[in-house]
Amino acid sequence: MSVDRIDKTAEAGDGGVTTEAAAAAVTYYPVAPGVRLNVRSGPGTGYSIVRVLPEGSKVAIYCQTPGTTVSGPYGTSNIWDNIASGEFVSDAYVKTGSDGYVASRCAL
């Protein structure tokens, strides 16, 4: 099952991200067990799904940005992780070991 939940209206934006500086210090984090995670074109559930990560995936977080608030296995968060150019996942489904930011803010 693909997951993400809408708790607030998505914010508008084009989802463009600059990740050049972040590429040097990338850490991979596991997606919650048993979850097929929707990857969105921007930081919110109102953005289109560009692909779905399979169960057991790990993601690199290049930068993070606030967006739609989502509840998941790792709590409720408005933080969205940029995992590739134009690709975002809710931090509530990624085990970062923190309730806050673990990467720099995205330049949107």
Secondary structure, 3 states (H helix, E strand, C coil): CEECCCCCCCCCCCCCCECCHHHHHCCEEEECCCCEEEEECCCCCCCCEEEEECCCCEEECCEEEEEEEEEECCEEEEEEEEEECCEEEEHHHECCCCCCCCCCECEC
